[in-house]
Amino acid sequence: MKRYVIIGGGVSAMNCIEGIRSLDKDGFITMVTDEPVFNYGRPLISYYL
């Protein structure tokens, strides 16, 4: 079983995880981030604010 480490919790990280999952259904994925919220798009946050 392969192991993957993703640094960061943004949109790019989620796209990376989706790409890994599409190729490796059984691999172990660890995401390391210090973001206070999970998975948000910085360019689009202005619409929320």
C-alpha positions, 0 to 999 in steps of 0.5 A: 500500500502506498502512502501520500502526504499532502501539504496544505488544505486548499483547493489544490490539495483537494484536487491532488487528493481526488487525482490520487484517489482516481489512480489509487483506491487503496493508498493512505493519504495524510493531509497536513495543514495549519488552516483553521477551516477545511478546504476553501478557495481563496480567490472565491472567499471575497464573494462570501465576505 
